[in-house]
Amino acid sequence: MKKISKNTKARAITLAAMSDPDNQPWTDEDFAKIKKFYRFGDVMPKASDLPSK
């Protein structure tokens, strides 16, 4: 049985994600946008807690 390295598996997963046009991997800009609003450990608001339109 041929042993596959972790790096090869990670590369295969990344290539599969990149080939899916409806579910692209997040970019650094995407992560920067959410970091402005939430930090690890923050409790996200429930929909019922948000002001109504």
N, C-alpha and C positions, 0 to 999 in steps of 0.2 A: 504494500500500500504506500503510495507516494504521500509524503508529508507536505502540507501546504502551510506556508508561513502566515503569520498574522497580517503582515504587510500586504501580501497577495490578496487575502480575504478582504481587507479594508479597501484596497484598490478596486476590487470587483464590485463591492457595494457602492462605492462612490461612482463608478462608471454606470452602474445600473440606475442610480438616482439621477445622474446628469442626463440620461437618455429619456427620462420621463418628463415631457413638456408640462404636464399638469401638476407636478410636484417637485420642483427644482430645489436643490439644497439651499439653505440660507446663506446669504453673503455676509460679509463683515458689516455692511451697512444695515442689513436686516436686524442683526444682533444689537447694533448700536441703538436702533430705534426703540427696542423693548427695554434696554438697560436704562433708558431715561425714566421709565415708568415703574418698573418693578425690580426689586433686588431679591436675591435668594432668601427665602424665609418670610417674605412679605405675604400677607393674606390678600388674595385677589378678591375684589368686590363681587358680590352676588348680583345677578341681574335685577333682583328685587330691591337692592340697595341703591341702584343708579337712578338719577332723576328721570322722570317720564318726559317724553318729548312734547 
